[in-house]
Amino acid sequence: MSTRQVLSANIVLARFHQGERNFSKIKLRQGNFARRSLNQVNLSFADLKQINLSSTKLIQANLTRATLHQVDLGQAILIDATLSQSNLQDVCLQEANLSGAMFGRAIARNVDLSHACLQGSSLLEVQFLEGTTLKAANLVGTTLTKSMLAKTDLSRANLTKAILTRANLSEANLKAASLIRAYLKDVNLRGANLQNADLSFANLRSADLTGANLKGANLEGADLAQANLTAANLTRANLIGATFTLTDFSNAFLDTAIFPNGIIEE
């Protein structure tokens, strides 16, 4: 399809079942594909609005540069799908399976990714804008390099071994999140809420944690070399085995913090 076509859901389904997979650049409104199978469909550059794709199978689907507005993808299966440079607004992806998906440079505004599985996905330079939530999402091994996650809700998210180099997580909510062995070099965590988060053995070299809430956080074995912890709250934080080369603790709250030598700082 070389030009944009306005198609109905029934026409798309009929053509798909006949073997057609290329629906690039189509315009689709108020269609219902719930619980259907659209594996390997090409919806690149498509304009999708008010579409029901809940519990739909979209394995290896191509949604490159697609526009998704008021689309329901709750519990959809998007394993290894491509959403690079897509524009998502008011989209539900609750409990969706996006493992291995490619989101490079996508824009997500008011997108609900709570409890979604993004394990091993690439979210390079994605912009998570106002209203977007990743609460309790599975982001194990996910690449989030240079992504914009400021003020994003990541509470109870699993970011074990995630790569967040130079990501912006300023004022993000990471309460009780798992960041075990996460790569957080040069990350912006200014004013972030990391209360009771598990950052054990994480790489936080040159990270900016100015004013961050690390109350009760586990930083055992973490690399905090050259990190900025100015005015950070480290009350009851576990810092046993952590590295502090040239770390800035200016005006940090260290009441009952446990340091590498096992001494509790009063």
C-alpha positions in Angstrom: 0.0 0.0 0.0 1.7 3.1 -1.2 -1.0 5.6 -0.1 -3.1 5.9 3.1 -6.4 4.0 2.9 -9.3 4.2 5.3 -10.3 0.6 6.1 -12.8 -1.0 8.5 -11.9 -3.6 11.0 -13.9 -6.2 9.1 -12.0 -5.5 5.8 -8.6 -5.8 7.6 -9.6 -9.1 9.2 -10.9 -10.5 5.9 -7.8 -9.6 4.0 -5.6 -10.8 6.9 -7.3 -14.2 6.9 -6.7 -14.3 3.1 -3.0 -14.0 3.7 -2.4 -10.3 3.4 0.0 -8.9 6.0 0.9 -5.4 4.7 -1.5 -2.8 6.0 1.1 0.0 6.1 -0.2 3.6 6.2 -3.9 2.6 6.7 -6.3 4.7 8.7 -8.5 2.8 11.1 -11.2 4.1 13.4 -13.2 2.4 16.2 -12.3 -1.1 15.2 -12.6 -4.2 17.4 -9.9 -6.8 17.1 -10.1 -8.1 20.7 -8.7 -11.6 21.1 -7.9 -11.9 17.4 -4.6 -13.2 16.0 -2.7 -10.6 13.9 0.8 -12.0 14.2 3.4 -10.5 11.8 0.9 -7.8 10.6 2.5 -4.7 9.1 0.9 -1.6 10.5 3.9 0.7 10.1 2.9 4.4 9.6 -0.7 3.4 10.4 -3.2 5.8 12.0 -5.1 3.9 14.7 -7.7 5.6 16.9 -10.2 4.1 19.4 -9.2 0.6 18.5 -9.8 -2.4 20.7 -6.8 -4.7 20.5 -7.2 -6.2 24.0 -5.8 -9.7 24.4 -4.9 -9.6 20.7 -1.9 -11.6 19.4 0.5 -9.2 17.6 3.7 -11.3 17.8 6.4 -9.8 15.5 4.0 -7.1 14.4 5.4 -4.0 12.8 4.1 -0.7 14.2 7.0 1.4 13.2 6.1 5.1 13.3 2.4 4.2 13.8 0.1 6.6 15.7 -2.0 5.0 18.4 -4.6 7.2 20.1 -7.1 5.8 22.6 -6.1 2.2 21.8 -6.7 -0.7 24.2 -3.9 -3.2 24.1 -4.5 -4.5 27.6 -3.2 -8.1 27.9 -2.2 -8.1 24.3 0.8 -10.2 23.1 3.4 -8.1 21.4 6.4 -10.4 21.7 9.2 -9.2 19.5 7.0 -6.4 18.0 8.5 -3.2 16.6 7.1 0.1 17.8 10.1 2.2 17.0 9.3 6.0 16.6 5.6 5.3 17.3 3.4 7.8 18.9 1.2 6.5 21.7 -1.3 8.6 23.5 -4.0 7.4 26.0 -3.1 3.8 25.3 -3.7 0.9 27.7 -1.0 -1.7 27.8 -1.8 -3.1 31.2 -0.5 -6.7 31.6 0.6 -6.7 28.0 3.5 -9.0 26.9 6.1 -6.9 25.2 9.1 -9.0 25.8 11.8 -8.4 23.2 9.9 -5.5 21.7 11.6 -2.6 20.0 10.5 0.9 21.1 13.4 3.0 20.0 12.6 6.8 20.1 8.9 6.2 20.7 6.8 8.8 22.4 4.4 7.6 25.2 1.9 10.1 26.7 -0.6 8.9 29.3 0.2 5.3 28.6 -0.6 2.6 31.2 2.1 -0.1 31.2 1.4 -1.3 34.7 2.2 -5.0 35.3 3.3 -5.2 31.6 6.2 -7.5 30.7 9.0 -5.7 28.8 11.7 -8.2 29.6 14.6 -7.9 27.2 13.0 -5.0 25.3 14.8 -2.1 23.8 13.4 1.3 24.9 16.4 3.4 23.6 15.6 7.1 23.9 11.9 6.6 24.5 10.1 9.6 25.9 7.7 8.6 28.7 5.7 11.8 29.2 3.0 12.9 31.6 0.5 10.3 32.9 2.6 7.3 31.8 3.0 4.5 34.4 5.2 1.4 34.6 4.0 0.4 38.0 5.0 -3.2 38.8 6.2 -3.7 35.2 8.8 -6.4 34.4 11.8 -4.6 32.9 14.4 -7.3 33.5 17.3 -6.8 31.2 15.6 -3.9 29.4 17.6 -1.2 27.6 16.5 2.3 28.6 19.6 4.2 27.6 18.9 8.0 27.3 15.2 7.5 27.9 13.1 10.2 29.4 11.4 8.8 32.6 11.1 12.0 34.7 8.2 11.8 37.2 7.2 8.3 35.8 5.7 5.8 38.2 8.0 2.8 38.4 7.0 1.7 41.9 7.6 -2.0 42.5 8.9 -2.4 38.9 11.6 -5.0 38.3 14.6 -3.4 36.7 17.1 -6.1 37.5 20.1 -5.9 35.1 18.3 -3.1 33.2 20.5 -0.6 31.3 19.7 3.0 32.1 22.8 4.8 31.0 22.2 8.6 30.9 18.4 8.1 31.4 16.4 10.9 33.0 14.6 9.6 36.1 14.4 12.9 37.9 11.5 12.8 40.4 10.5 9.3 39.3 8.7 7.0 41.7 10.9 3.9 42.2 9.6 3.0 45.6 10.3 -0.7 46.4 11.6 -1.2 42.8 14.2 -3.9 42.1 17.4 -2.5 40.5 19.7 -5.3 41.3 22.8 -5.1 39.1 21.2 -2.4 37.1 23.5 -0.2 35.0 22.8 3.4 36.0 26.0 5.2 35.0 25.4 8.9 34.5 21.7 8.6 35.3 19.7 11.5 36.5 17.9 10.5 39.7 17.5 14.0 41.2 14.6 14.0 43.7 13.7 10.4 42.8 11.9 8.3 45.3 13.9 5.1 45.9 12.6 4.3 49.3 13.1 0.6 50.1 14.4 0.0 46.5 16.9 -2.8 46.0 20.0 -1.3 44.3 22.4 -4.1 45.4 25.5 -4.3 43.2 24.1 -1.7 40.8 26.5 0.5 38.8 25.7 4.1 39.9 29.0 5.7 38.8 28.6 9.4 38.2 24.9 9.2 38.9 23.1 12.3 40.1 21.1 11.4 43.3 20.8 15.0 44.6 17.8 15.1 47.0 16.9 11.5 46.3 14.9 9.5 48.9 17.0 6.4 49.6 15.4 5.7 52.9 15.7 2.0 53.7 17.3 1.3 50.3 19.6 -1.6 49.8 22.9 -0.4 48.2 25.0 -3.4 49.2 28.0 -3.7 46.8 26.8 -0.8 44.7 29.3 1.3 42.8 28.8 4.9 43.8 32.1 6.3 42.6 31.8 10.0 41.7 28.1 9.9 42.4 26.3 13.0 43.7 24.3 12.3 46.9 24.0 15.9 48.0 21.0 16.3 50.4 20.0 12.7 49.7 18.1 10.8 52.4 20.0 7.6 53.3 18.3 6.9 56.6 18.6 3.2 57.3 20.1 2.5 53.9 22.4 -0.5 53.6 25.8 0.5 52.1 27.8 -2.5 53.1 30.4 -3.3 50.4 29.6 -0.2 48.4 32.3 1.9 46.6 32.5 5.6 47.5 35.5 6.9 45.5 35.0 10.7 45.1 31.3 10.4 46.2 29.7 13.6 47.3 27.7 13.2 50.5 27.3 16.9 51.2 24.3 17.6 53.5 23.1 14.0 53.0 20.9 12.5 55.8 22.9 9.5 57.1 21.0 8.6 60.3 21.4 4.9 61.0 22.9 4.2 57.6 25.0 1.1 57.5 28.4 1.7 55.9 30.9 -0.7 54.3 32.7 -1.4 57.6 29.4 -2.4 59.3 29.4 0.8 61.4 26.0 2.4 61.8 26.4 6.2 61.2 24.4 8.0 63.9 
